[in-house]
Every structure is written in structure tokens, then in C-alpha cells.
Amino acid sequence: MKHLLLFTAGFGLLAGPAAMAQPQPTTQAFTTDDDLRFCGEQLPQYLPTVAQRWQKTLSRRARYTDDLLEIQKQAAVIFPIIEPILVQYAIPKDLKYLALVESELNEHALSRKGAAGIWQLMPQTARKLGLSTRRRNDERYNLVKATHAACQYLWELYRQTGSWMLAASAYNAGPTYIAQLAKQFPSEHPLMLPFAKAETVSYVYQAIAYKELLSRPEHYADLLSSRTVLALSQRTGVVTPTERQTILAAIEQPHPEADEQVAEATMAGLPTNAVVMLATEKPAASRPTEVKLTEVRLNEVRPVITTAVAAVAKPIAADVPAPAPRHWPSVRTRSLTNERVTEGQQFVFEVVNAQEFDGQTLSVGDLVYAYVELIEPNSGRVYLRADRVVSSQTRETLPLKLVAVEKSRQRGVPMPMRDAVASGWQLNWEKL
């Protein structure tokens, strides 16, 4: 027995360093719920379906190392052009990754259906956003103007859906369809809605995968080679001056023959999600097959344009309403309190879409402690005020005072039905 114990102990000492040198389990590639966020909204990996879809998308995307390295170079030049425009429109910077899902930042991308440019705008949508789609002057290929148009459209999608994740899905599937699903399944997370097309199901996951692999490659060392992790971790010197000049020259290059390319693609019988790379097409074998192009739909657009933006962006088409004078952010919540609505009654609400107020970010799951200030005797209109917001992550109280609104800058909400309170009374809040 002593010999056996000594042998076991000796084996453990000998095996210890070797065991430490072994690769970590592959599950380490998938970070915790708190780490994974998109536009401030958490990826709920505690939901088995979400976790499975995320791992599948991430693993598949990580296989295309050459594509990732090429995209990294494109992004190093193009993102600094896109990001300031997103900021001007109060669009979360994470939405720049939609351009990767749409076109992999290929400025010559053109779908068989006619969606063009880095943002893959359809002709009708682009025209309503004030862009020219004429054969010799298609502004969808103009990076700056197309980004302004995409931001206008994304803001309108957010206004209709109340969630940036839903707005991203609507960019793929159209606002009417997404709004109907969200209304039909109000308690479902945006990633758990029963989308009809697999393309829409994977759309947001693909954007998050691009974000994670490009911005935090070291977290996914089990999916990427050490050389790839090192290359993707570079923050400076990603492109040489010559490569930068080549990318910028390609961005500025006009595309007068776009119509002929679409016609050729149609005659060739390409699938509806095919993309024609007009100048710098990569071999088909190197491109992920799950990346599909979008046909977006536009019902109405109310772009938010600052003075600085107006100087660059083309005037909006005459049939589009005038831009709003100011962006008033709002956060959507649902009640966790099942009590009768009376004056003085306190309610606890849970944040269901992330929002930022003056540098303070409200995340999904944060708690809003509110009370009923007043109920109008005649109209029954309810006025609620929140003086306390608690972070679900740190349990700290955020210095925010909010009021419930029915519409932007319109305080007060209709008196809810009893069933509405019991099932999770949903309200929008703006900063007081």
C-alpha cells in the first residue's frame, strides 16, 4: 500500500507540470453572460437555445481565418470613417458590425436583388433616404453618404421597435415583420422571437461574433490559432500605408457599370442571396456561406440630423417627414409589481432594452424604482416618476431621475387594464 501511495504521489508530481501545459477545455472560448453584450444589451446565454446558436455561429465564423484577417485590414481603414457618423446619430457603435454581416466591408458588393454598397441598401430604400441610385451616380457606393442613410434608417427602426437588437433584426427582415413579432411575443427576448428565416435568426449572432473575434480575440484562443490571435490583437500597424491607400482608393472609385453586373448575375441564374463583387471578389471557397444579404423595407423615416451631419448628407426626399429637432433617448421597462395602480403606489420595473443617458448606461435587467405621482380624475392618465435606478450587476444606485412617457416628451401614460399590470406593465421612460 505504501508503495502504491508513493507511486501515485510521484506520478502526480511528474504529471502536474504536463497537465498545466495542456490546452484548456474548449468551453473557455465562450465567455460569461456579463461579458457578452451588443449595443448594451446582454446576450442571454442562460437560455439554452441562445447558447447553442451563439456557439455554433462563433465556431463557424472563427474557421475563416483568412477572411477575418482581411476584414481586420478593411475595418482599420473604414471603421474610423463610419464611427463618427454613428455617434452623430446617437447610434451604438456596435451596429457598425452590421456592415460586416451585410458585405464584409466590400465597397463593391452588389446582390442579385439590387442591394448595393457596404450597407447593402435597396434602391427604393436608398432613394427615400435621399440617395441617388442613378446608373452613373449611385450614392450607395459612397461610404459617407451611405452610412448617413443607414444611420437614419437604423434610428427609425429603433424608434419603431424600442430595442437595438430588434432594430438590427429589422434591418435584415423589415420593420413591419419584426414589430408584429415583438407585439405577438412581448415577453420573449429579441433573440428568441420565432423568425421565419434562418438568415434572420443568425443575423445578430453573426454581428456579435464579428465584434468578439475582432475586438477580443484572446478570449477565443481555443477557436483561433495563436498566430491569428496575435494578428487580430494588433491595434496599430494593422495596414501598411500602401494598403491603406489602396482601400481608400477603392472606396472612392465610382461604379458606373453596376446595372450591367446585376443583369449578368440575373442571367447567370445566381441564387437570390448571391453577391457580385464588382472589383475585388474573393474566391468563393474563402467566404462563409451563412452570410446572406438583406432586402430592407422602409415604411417611413424620420432621420435625426445634426447641423454637422446636414452639411454632409444629401437632403432627404420630399416624401420623407422633416427630421426631429432633437433625439430624446428613452428606456423600455416591464413591471415586476402586481399591484393596483393608485396614487402613491410604488412599482419596480425591469429594464428590457439598454439605453444611455448622459454617460450613464442602463442595462437589461437593471431595476427602476418608481411611484405614482398623480392620476388625473377626468382622463385617468397616470403620472409616474422614478428617483432610484439600481444596476443589476453592481447593485449600485445610478444617479438618474426618470419619468414615464407615452410619447417622446409627453409625460403620463394611460391607465392600464388589470391584466396588463399582472402580465408585466410595459412603459417607456425619459430622463427628467
C-alpha positions in Angstrom: 0.0 0.0 0.0 2.8 2.4 0.9 4.5 1.7 -2.4 1.2 2.3 -4.2 0.7 5.6 -2.4 4.3 6.7 -3.1 3.9 5.8 -6.8 0.6 7.7 -7.0 2.1 10.8 -5.4 5.2 10.6 -7.6 3.0 10.2 -10.7 1.0 13.3 -9.6 4.2 15.4 -9.2 5.5 14.2 -12.6 2.2 14.8 -14.3 1.5 18.2 -12.7 3.5 20.4 -15.0 2.5 18.5 -18.1 -1.2 18.8 -17.1 -0.8 22.5 -16.6 0.7 22.8 -20.1 -2.3 21.1 -21.7 -4.8 23.3 -23.6 -7.8 24.5 -21.7 -11.2 23.0 -22.5 -13.0 24.4 -25.4 -15.8 25.7 -23.2 -13.4 28.5 -22.2 -13.9 30.0 -25.6 -17.3 31.1 -24.6 -17.3 34.0 -22.2 -19.9 34.6 -19.4 -23.2 36.3 -19.9 -21.9 39.5 -18.3 -19.1 39.7 -20.9 -21.2 39.4 -24.0 -23.2 42.5 -24.9 -24.4 44.0 -28.1 -25.5 47.7 -28.1 -25.5 47.4 -24.3 -28.0 44.5 -24.3 -26.8 41.3 -22.8 -26.6 38.0 -24.7 -28.7 35.7 -22.5 -26.6 32.5 -22.6 -28.6 31.2 -19.7 -31.2 30.4 -22.4 -30.1 27.0 -23.9 -31.3 27.9 -27.4 -29.4 31.2 -27.4 -26.2 29.5 -26.0 -26.4 26.8 -28.7 -26.9 29.3 -31.6 -24.1 31.5 -30.3 -21.6 28.7 -30.0 -22.5 27.4 -33.5 -22.2 30.9 -35.1 -19.0 31.8 -33.3 -17.3 28.5 -34.1 -18.3 28.7 -37.8 -17.1 32.3 -38.1 -13.7 31.5 -36.4 -12.9 28.9 -39.1 -12.5 31.6 -41.7 -9.2 32.9 -40.5 -8.1 34.5 -43.8 -11.4 36.3 -44.1 -11.0 37.7 -40.5 -7.5 39.0 -41.2 -8.6 40.6 -44.4 -11.7 42.1 -42.8 -9.4 43.4 -39.9 -7.5 45.4 -42.5 -10.6 46.8 -44.1 -12.0 47.7 -40.7 -8.9 49.5 -39.7 -9.5 52.0 -42.5 -13.3 52.0 -42.8 -14.4 52.0 -39.2 -12.7 55.3 -38.3 -14.9 56.8 -41.1 -18.1 55.1 -40.0 -17.9 55.6 -36.2 -18.1 59.4 -36.0 -21.2 59.3 -38.2 -22.8 56.7 -35.9 -22.1 59.0 -32.9 -23.7 62.0 -34.7 -26.9 60.0 -35.0 -26.7 58.5 -31.4 -26.4 55.0 -32.9 -24.5 52.5 -30.8 -21.1 51.8 -32.3 -21.7 48.1 -32.2 -24.0 48.5 -35.2 -21.0 49.1 -37.4 -20.7 45.3 -37.3 -23.9 45.0 -39.4 -21.8 46.2 -42.3 -19.6 43.2 -41.9 -22.6 40.8 -41.9 -24.0 42.6 -45.0 -20.9 42.9 -47.1 -17.8 42.1 -45.2 -16.9 45.8 -45.8 -16.6 45.2 -49.5 -17.4 48.5 -51.1 -18.3 46.8 -54.4 -20.8 44.3 -53.0 -24.0 44.0 -55.1 -26.7 41.5 -54.5 -28.8 39.9 -57.3 -31.9 41.8 -55.9 -30.0 45.1 -56.3 -28.9 45.8 -52.7 -25.6 47.7 -53.1 -22.6 49.0 -51.2 -21.2 48.3 -47.8 -24.6 48.7 -46.1 -26.5 46.8 -48.9 -29.2 49.4 -49.3 -32.0 48.5 -51.7 -32.7 51.1 -54.4 -36.1 52.2 -53.1 -34.9 52.5 -49.6 -31.9 54.5 -50.6 -34.0 56.9 -52.7 -36.3 57.5 -49.7 -33.3 58.3 -47.7 -32.2 60.9 -50.2 -29.5 58.9 -52.1 -29.2 58.9 -55.8 -29.3 55.4 -57.4 -28.8 56.6 -61.0 -26.6 54.3 -63.1 -23.7 56.8 -63.3 -24.1 58.2 -59.8 -25.2 55.5 -57.4 -24.5 57.0 -54.0 -25.0 53.7 -52.2 -21.3 53.1 -53.1 -20.3 56.4 -51.4 -19.3 55.3 -48.0 -20.0 58.5 -46.1 -23.4 59.2 -47.7 -24.5 55.5 -47.5 -23.5 55.5 -43.8 -25.6 58.6 -43.1 -28.5 56.9 -44.8 -28.0 53.6 -42.9 -27.9 55.6 -39.6 -31.2 57.4 -40.5 -32.8 54.0 -41.2 -31.4 52.3 -38.1 -32.7 55.1 -35.9 -36.2 54.8 -37.4 -36.1 51.1 -36.8 -35.1 51.7 -33.2 -37.9 54.2 -32.8 -40.4 51.6 -34.1 -39.1 48.6 -32.1 -37.6 50.1 -28.9 -34.6 47.8 -28.9 -31.3 48.0 -30.8 -31.3 44.2 -31.1 -34.7 44.3 -32.7 -33.6 47.2 -34.9 -30.7 45.1 -36.1 -33.1 42.2 -36.9 -35.4 44.7 -38.6 -32.6 45.9 -40.8 -32.5 42.3 -42.1 -36.2 41.3 -42.2 -38.0 44.6 -42.3 -39.6 46.7 -39.5 -43.2 45.7 -40.0 -42.5 42.0 -39.7 -40.3 42.4 -36.6 -42.7 44.8 -34.9 -45.5 42.3 -35.4 -43.4 39.5 -33.9 -42.4 41.7 -30.9 -46.0 42.6 -30.3 -47.2 39.0 -30.6 -44.5 37.8 -28.2 -43.9 40.7 -25.8 -42.2 38.7 -23.1 -39.7 37.0 -25.4 -36.1 38.2 -25.6 -35.3 39.7 -29.0 -33.1 36.7 -29.9 -35.9 34.2 -29.0 -38.5 35.5 -31.4 -39.7 32.9 -33.9 -38.2 34.4 -37.0 -39.4 32.7 -40.2 -36.0 32.8 -42.0 -32.8 31.2 -40.7 -31.0 34.3 -42.1 -32.8 36.5 -39.6 -32.3 34.0 -36.8 -28.5 34.2 -37.2 -28.2 37.8 -38.2 -27.5 39.4 -34.8 -25.4 36.4 -33.7 -23.1 37.0 -36.7 -22.7 40.7 -35.8 -21.8 39.7 -32.2 -19.3 37.1 -33.5 -17.5 39.6 -35.7 -17.4 42.0 -32.7 -16.0 39.4 -30.3 -13.4 37.9 -32.7 -12.1 41.3 -33.9 -12.1 43.1 -30.6 -11.4 40.3 -28.1 -9.6 37.5 -30.0 -7.6 36.5 -26.9 -10.9 35.3 -25.3 -11.3 32.7 -28.1 -7.8 31.1 -28.2 -9.4 27.7 -28.4 -11.1 28.6 -31.7 -8.2 30.6 -33.3 -4.6 29.7 -33.8 -2.0 31.6 -31.7 -0.8 33.4 -34.8 -4.3 34.5 -35.6 -4.9 35.7 -32.1 -1.7 37.7 -32.2 -2.6 39.3 -35.5 -6.1 40.2 -34.5 -4.9 41.6 -31.2 -2.9 44.3 -33.0 -4.4 47.8 -32.6 -1.8 49.7 -34.5 0.1 49.0 -37.7 -2.7 46.7 -39.0 -2.3 48.1 -42.5 0.7 49.4 -44.3 0.5 52.9 -45.9 0.2 51.3 -49.3 -2.7 49.0 -48.2 -4.5 52.0 -46.6 -4.2 54.0 -49.8 -5.5 51.0 -51.9 -8.5 50.6 -49.6 -9.3 54.4 -49.7 -8.9 54.4 -53.4 -11.4 51.6 -53.8 -13.9 53.4 -51.6 -13.7 56.5 -53.8 -13.9 54.5 -57.0 -17.2 55.1 -58.9 -19.3 52.2 -60.1 -20.9 53.1 -63.4 -21.4 49.6 -64.6 -23.4 48.3 -61.7 -26.6 47.8 -63.7 -24.7 45.5 -66.2 -23.3 43.5 -63.3 -26.8 42.9 -61.8 -28.1 41.9 -65.2 -25.3 39.5 -65.7 -25.9 38.0 -62.3 -29.6 37.6 -63.0 -29.0 35.9 -66.4 -26.4 33.6 -64.8 -29.2 32.2 -62.6 -27.4 33.0 -59.3 -29.3 32.4 -56.1 -31.3 35.3 -54.6 -28.8 35.9 -51.9 -25.8 36.0 -54.3 -23.4 38.9 -54.2 -21.5 40.2 -57.1 -18.0 41.5 -56.1 -17.5 44.1 -58.9 -13.8 44.6 -58.5 -12.2 42.7 -55.6 -14.1 39.4 -55.5 -12.5 36.8 -53.3 -12.7 33.1 -54.1 -16.0 31.5 -53.1 -14.3 28.9 -51.1 -12.9 31.5 -48.7 -16.2 33.1 -48.0 -18.6 31.9 -45.2 -21.8 30.6 -46.8 -24.0 31.7 -43.9 -23.5 35.4 -44.6 -26.5 36.5 -46.6 -27.6 39.8 -47.9 -30.5 41.9 -46.9 -33.5 43.3 -48.6 -34.6 46.0 -46.2 -38.0 47.6 -46.2 -38.9 51.2 -45.3 -42.3 52.4 -44.1 -41.3 55.8 -43.0 -38.1 57.5 -42.0 -37.7 60.4 -39.5 -34.0 60.9 -39.5 -32.2 62.7 -36.7 -29.7 65.0 -38.3 -27.4 67.5 -36.5 -26.0 70.6 -38.1 -22.7 68.9 -38.7 -24.5 66.0 -40.4 -26.7 68.2 -42.6 -23.6 69.7 -44.2 -22.5 66.3 -45.5 -25.7 64.3 -46.0 -27.9 64.8 -49.1 -31.3 66.4 -48.5 -34.0 63.8 -47.6 -36.5 63.0 -50.3 -39.6 65.2 -50.4 -41.9 62.3 -49.3 -40.0 61.8 -46.0 -41.0 63.8 -42.9 -38.7 66.5 -41.7 -36.0 65.5 -39.1 -36.8 65.7 -35.5 -35.1 68.7 -33.8 -33.5 66.6 -31.1 -33.0 63.0 -30.1 -34.7 62.2 -26.7 -33.5 58.8 -25.6 -36.0 56.5 -23.8 -35.7 53.2 -22.0 -38.3 50.5 -22.0 -39.2 48.5 -18.9 -41.7 46.0 -17.7 -43.3 45.9 -14.2 -42.3 43.3 -11.6 -45.0 44.6 -9.3 -48.6 43.2 -9.5 -50.5 45.8 -7.6 -53.4 48.1 -8.2 -52.4 51.4 -9.7 -53.2 54.1 -7.1 -51.6 57.4 -6.2 -48.5 56.8 -4.0 -48.2 53.2 -5.0 -44.7 52.0 -5.6 -43.7 49.9 -8.6 -40.5 48.1 -9.5 -39.7 47.9 -13.2 -37.1 45.9 -15.1 -35.2 47.4 -18.0 -35.8 45.4 -21.2 -33.6 47.4 -23.6 -30.4 49.1 -22.9 -30.1 52.9 -23.1 -27.6 55.6 -22.3 -28.5 58.9 -20.5 -25.7 61.5 -20.3 -23.0 58.9 -19.9 -25.0 56.6 -17.6 -25.9 53.3 -19.2 -29.0 51.4 -18.2 -28.5 47.7 -19.0 -31.1 45.0 -19.5 -32.1 43.7 -16.1 -31.4 47.0 -14.2 -34.2 47.9 -11.8 -36.2 51.1 -11.9 -38.0 52.0 -8.6 -40.9 54.3 -9.3 -44.1 55.6 -7.7 -47.4 57.0 -9.0 -47.3 60.8 -8.5 -50.7 61.6 -9.8 -53.8 60.1 -11.5 -55.9 62.7 -13.4 -59.5 62.4 -12.2 -61.1 63.1 -15.6 -58.8 61.3 -18.1 -57.4 58.6 -15.7 -54.0 59.4 -17.0 -51.2 58.1 -14.8 -48.0 60.1 -14.0 -45.1 58.0 -12.7 -41.7 59.2 -11.5 -38.5 57.1 -10.7 -35.9 58.5 -8.4 -33.9 55.4 -8.0 -32.3 53.1 -10.6 -30.2 50.2 -9.4 -27.6 48.3 -11.5 -28.3 44.6 -11.7 -24.6 43.9 -12.0 -23.0 46.2 -9.3 -26.1 46.8 -7.2 -25.1 50.5 -7.2 -27.7 53.2 -7.4 -27.4 55.2 -10.6 -27.9 59.0 -10.4 -30.9 59.2 -12.7 -34.4 60.6 -12.4 -36.9 59.3 -14.9 -40.5 60.0 -15.9 -42.9 57.6 -17.7 -43.9 58.8 -21.1 -46.4 57.7 -23.7 -44.7 59.6 -26.5 -41.4 61.5 -26.7 -41.5 64.4 -24.3 -45.1 63.7 -23.3 -45.4 62.8 -19.7 -48.0 60.5 -18.4 -49.4 57.1 -19.6 -52.9 55.7 -20.0 -54.4 53.8 -17.0 -53.5 50.1 -17.7 -56.0 47.3 -17.5 -55.6 45.0 -14.6 -54.5 42.2 -16.9 -51.8 44.4 -18.3 -50.3 45.0 -14.9 -50.5 41.3 -14.0 -48.7 40.3 -17.2 -45.9 42.9 -16.9 -46.9 46.5 -17.5 -44.5 47.9 -20.1 -43.6 51.6 -20.0 -41.1 53.9 -21.7 -39.1 56.3 -19.5 -37.2 59.5 -20.3 -34.7 61.5 -18.2 -36.4 64.1 -16.1 
